[in-house]
Amino acid sequence: RKQAEASIQRANEKLSAVVDALRSRDGEMTLLNRMNDLLQTCETQEEAYRTISLTAAELFVGQSGCLAVFHTSGRYLETVARWNGETLVEDVFPMEECWALRRGRPHEVADPRSSLLCGHFARPPDRGYRCLPLTVQGETLGVIYLDNAPSDALDHHGGRPQLAVTVGEAIKLALANLRLRRKLHDQATRDPLTGLFNRRYLEDTLPRELHRALRREAPLCVAILDLDHFKRFNATFGHDAGDLVLRE
C-alpha cells in the first residue's frame, strides 16, 4: 500500500509539472502573440524598440538581455533595447566583436571561464549567455544577446533556447517590415537624385502646416528656389554634369 501511495504521489508530481509547463507555455504564447500584434502596428523603429524591451522583460523572466541593430552607416551596431536590468554589452560595437555575427549563427557560452567570449562587453560576463543573429533574406539586421538565468531562477520561462529563437524570428520580421515601409515611403516622397522632398511630400504636408498656422495664428513661410538657365547648362556640359550640380 505504501509503495502504491508513493507511486501515485510521484505520478501526481509529474502531472503537476506537466500542467505547470503547459500553463507556462500558454502564457508565453499569449505574450508572443501580443508582442507580434504590437510590433505589426508600430509606425517607427523607436516604437518597436520600446515594445521589444517591455515584452522581452516578461518573456525572459530572470534573464537580462538586449537588442543591437546595425547603424544606418552599416559600419557598427548600436544597442537600442535592454530588459531586466543593465547588461554588460557596450552601447556601440563593431560587428567583428560578436562571434554570432561573424559566424552567421547562434553563439552560446555555457561557462565564461572556459569558452570563447565575444568582445562587445564592458567587462567579462559572470555567467553564460547566447547571441542570436537576426538575418532576413541574407541581410543581417542585428543581434539579440541573452544571458543565462541563474540556477535558482531557472523555471519554465527561462533558459529555453527555442523561446529565444521564436522571439528573434518575430523581432527580425518586424524590423525588416519597418525598414521596407520606410524605404517605400522615402521612394514615394523624396527625389532620388538629391534626396530632397518632392511634390508629393509637399501636397501631403502643406495642408497640415497651413491648418496648424491658422489654428495657432502663426506665420508660415514657403520658400521656392529656381535655377535660371539650367537647361542651357545641361545642353552645354551634359546631363551628368547637370545632375552633379543639382546634388551639390
C-alpha positions as CSV (number, residue, x, y, z in Angstrom):
1,R,0.0,0.0,0.0
2,K,2.8,2.4,0.8
3,Q,4.5,1.6,-2.5
4,A,1.3,2.3,-4.3
5,E,0.8,5.6,-2.4
6,A,4.4,6.6,-3.3
7,S,3.8,5.7,-6.9
8,I,0.6,7.7,-7.0
9,Q,2.5,10.7,-5.4
10,R,5.2,10.5,-8.0
11,A,2.6,10.4,-10.7
12,N,0.8,13.4,-9.3
13,E,4.1,15.3,-9.1
14,K,4.9,14.5,-12.7
15,L,1.4,15.5,-13.7
16,S,1.6,18.8,-11.8
17,A,4.9,19.5,-13.5
18,V,3.3,18.9,-16.9
19,V,0.4,21.1,-16.1
20,D,2.7,23.9,-14.9
21,A,4.7,23.6,-18.1
22,L,1.6,23.8,-20.2
23,R,0.4,26.8,-18.3
24,S,3.8,28.4,-18.8
25,R,3.8,27.6,-22.5
26,D,0.3,29.1,-22.8
27,G,1.4,32.2,-21.1
28,E,4.4,32.5,-23.4
29,M,2.3,32.1,-26.5
30,T,-0.1,34.8,-25.2
31,L,2.9,37.2,-24.7
32,L,4.3,36.3,-28.1
33,N,1.0,36.9,-29.8
34,R,0.7,40.3,-28.0
35,M,4.3,41.2,-29.0
36,N,3.6,40.3,-32.6
37,D,0.4,42.4,-32.7
38,L,2.1,45.4,-31.1
39,L,5.1,45.2,-33.5
40,Q,2.9,45.0,-36.5
41,T,1.2,48.2,-35.5
42,C,4.4,50.2,-34.7
43,E,5.0,53.1,-37.0
44,T,8.6,53.8,-36.2
45,Q,11.7,51.8,-35.2
46,E,11.7,53.6,-31.9
47,E,8.2,52.3,-31.1
48,A,9.3,48.8,-32.0
49,Y,12.4,49.0,-29.7
50,R,10.3,50.2,-26.8
51,T,7.8,47.3,-27.4
52,I,10.6,44.8,-27.6
53,S,12.1,46.0,-24.4
54,L,8.8,45.7,-22.5
55,T,7.7,42.4,-23.8
56,A,11.1,40.7,-23.6
57,A,11.2,41.6,-19.9
58,E,8.0,39.5,-19.4
59,L,9.1,36.6,-21.6
60,F,12.6,36.1,-20.2
61,V,12.0,36.1,-16.5
62,G,15.3,36.2,-14.6
63,Q,17.3,36.9,-17.7
64,S,18.7,40.2,-18.8
65,G,19.3,40.9,-22.5
66,C,19.4,43.5,-25.2
67,L,18.9,44.1,-28.9
68,A,21.6,45.7,-31.1
69,V,21.0,46.7,-34.7
70,F,23.2,47.9,-37.4
71,H,23.5,51.7,-37.7
72,T,22.4,53.3,-40.9
73,S,26.1,53.5,-42.0
74,G,26.3,49.7,-41.6
75,R,29.8,50.0,-40.0
76,Y,28.8,49.3,-36.4
77,L,26.0,48.1,-34.2
78,E,24.0,50.2,-31.7
79,T,22.3,48.7,-28.6
80,V,18.7,50.0,-28.9
81,A,16.7,48.0,-26.4
82,R,17.5,46.4,-23.0
83,W,15.4,44.4,-20.5
84,N,15.6,43.1,-16.9
85,G,18.4,45.3,-15.8
86,E,21.5,46.7,-17.4
87,T,23.6,44.2,-19.5
88,L,27.3,44.3,-19.9
89,V,27.0,44.8,-23.7
90,E,28.5,48.1,-25.0
91,D,26.2,50.7,-26.4
92,V,28.2,50.7,-29.7
93,F,30.4,48.0,-31.0
94,P,31.7,46.7,-34.4
95,M,30.4,43.6,-36.0
96,E,33.7,41.8,-35.6
97,E,33.3,41.7,-31.8
98,C,30.3,39.3,-31.9
99,W,31.1,35.7,-32.8
100,A,27.4,35.1,-33.7
101,L,27.6,37.8,-36.4
102,R,31.0,36.7,-37.6
103,R,29.8,33.1,-37.9
104,G,26.3,33.8,-39.1
105,R,24.7,31.5,-36.5
106,P,23.9,31.5,-32.8
107,H,26.9,31.6,-30.4
108,E,26.3,30.0,-27.0
109,V,28.6,30.2,-24.0
110,A,27.9,27.9,-21.1
111,D,30.9,28.8,-18.9
112,P,32.6,32.2,-19.4
113,R,35.8,30.8,-17.8
114,S,36.3,28.1,-20.4
115,S,34.6,29.4,-23.5
116,L,35.3,31.8,-26.4
117,L,33.8,35.2,-25.4
118,C,32.5,37.9,-27.6
119,G,34.3,41.3,-27.4
120,H,31.3,43.5,-27.0
121,F,31.3,43.5,-23.2
122,A,32.3,46.4,-20.9
123,R,33.8,43.7,-18.7
124,P,33.8,39.9,-18.9
125,P,30.4,38.4,-18.0
126,D,29.9,36.4,-14.8
127,R,27.7,33.7,-16.3
128,G,26.9,32.1,-19.6
129,Y,25.0,33.7,-22.5
130,R,23.9,33.3,-26.1
131,C,23.9,35.7,-29.1
132,L,21.4,35.2,-31.9
133,P,22.0,36.9,-35.2
134,L,18.9,38.4,-36.9
135,T,19.1,37.7,-40.6
136,V,16.4,38.1,-43.2
137,Q,16.9,37.0,-46.8
138,G,20.7,37.1,-46.4
139,E,20.8,40.5,-44.8
140,T,21.8,40.7,-41.2
141,L,19.8,43.3,-39.2
142,G,21.4,42.9,-35.8
143,V,21.8,40.5,-32.9
144,I,20.0,39.5,-29.7
145,Y,22.0,39.0,-26.5
146,L,20.5,37.0,-23.7
147,D,22.3,35.9,-20.6
148,N,21.6,32.6,-18.8
149,A,19.3,32.7,-15.9
150,P,20.9,31.9,-12.5
151,S,20.4,28.4,-11.3
152,D,18.0,29.4,-8.6
153,A,15.8,31.3,-11.2
154,L,15.5,28.6,-13.8
155,D,11.9,27.8,-14.5
156,H,9.6,27.1,-17.4
157,H,10.1,30.7,-18.6
158,G,13.9,31.0,-18.6
159,G,16.7,29.0,-20.1
160,R,14.9,27.6,-23.2
161,P,16.8,28.2,-26.4
162,Q,13.6,27.7,-28.5
163,L,11.9,30.6,-26.9
164,A,14.8,32.9,-27.7
165,V,14.7,31.7,-31.3
166,T,11.0,32.3,-31.6
167,V,11.3,35.8,-30.2
168,G,14.2,36.5,-32.5
169,E,12.1,35.4,-35.6
170,A,9.3,37.8,-34.6
171,I,11.7,40.7,-34.0
172,K,13.6,40.4,-37.2
173,L,10.5,40.1,-39.4
174,A,9.0,43.2,-37.7
175,L,12.2,45.2,-38.1
176,A,12.5,44.1,-41.7
177,N,8.9,45.2,-42.4
178,L,9.5,48.6,-40.8
179,R,12.7,49.1,-42.9
180,L,10.8,48.2,-46.1
181,R,7.9,50.6,-45.2
182,R,10.4,53.3,-44.5
183,K,12.2,52.7,-47.8
184,L,9.0,52.7,-49.8
185,H,7.9,55.9,-48.1
186,D,11.2,57.6,-48.9
187,Q,11.0,56.5,-52.5
188,A,7.5,58.0,-52.7
189,T,8.3,61.3,-51.1
190,R,11.9,62.0,-51.9
191,D,13.7,62.9,-55.1
192,P,16.1,60.0,-55.9
193,L,18.8,62.4,-57.3
194,T,19.1,64.9,-54.5
195,G,17.3,63.2,-51.6
196,L,15.1,66.3,-51.2
197,F,11.4,66.0,-50.6
198,N,9.3,66.0,-53.7
199,R,5.9,67.4,-54.8
200,R,4.0,64.5,-53.2
201,Y,5.5,65.4,-49.9
202,L,4.6,69.0,-50.4
203,E,1.0,68.0,-51.2
204,D,0.8,65.9,-48.1
205,T,2.5,68.4,-45.7
206,L,1.4,71.8,-46.8
207,P,-2.3,71.5,-46.0
208,R,-1.4,70.2,-42.5
209,E,1.0,73.1,-41.9
210,L,-1.5,75.7,-43.2
211,H,-4.1,74.3,-40.8
212,R,-1.6,74.4,-37.9
213,A,-0.6,78.0,-38.7
214,L,-4.3,79.1,-38.9
215,R,-5.1,77.4,-35.6
216,R,-2.1,78.9,-33.8
217,E,-2.5,82.2,-35.7
218,A,1.2,82.0,-36.5
219,P,3.0,83.0,-39.7
220,L,4.0,80.4,-42.3
221,C,6.9,80.8,-44.7
222,V,7.2,78.9,-48.0
223,A,10.5,79.2,-49.9
224,I,10.8,78.4,-53.6
225,L,14.2,78.1,-55.3
226,D,14.6,78.2,-59.1
227,L,17.8,77.8,-61.1
228,D,17.9,80.2,-64.1
229,H,19.1,78.9,-67.5
230,F,19.7,75.4,-66.2
231,K,18.5,73.9,-69.5
232,R,21.4,75.7,-71.2
233,F,23.9,74.3,-68.6
234,N,22.7,70.7,-69.5
235,A,22.9,71.4,-73.2
236,T,26.5,72.7,-72.8
237,F,28.0,70.3,-70.3
238,G,25.7,67.3,-70.4
239,H,23.2,65.8,-68.1
240,D,25.7,64.1,-65.9
241,A,27.3,67.4,-65.1
242,G,23.8,68.8,-64.5
243,D,23.0,66.1,-62.1
244,L,26.2,66.8,-60.2
245,V,25.3,70.5,-59.9
246,L,21.8,69.6,-58.7
247,R,23.2,67.3,-56.0
248,E,25.6,69.9,-54.8
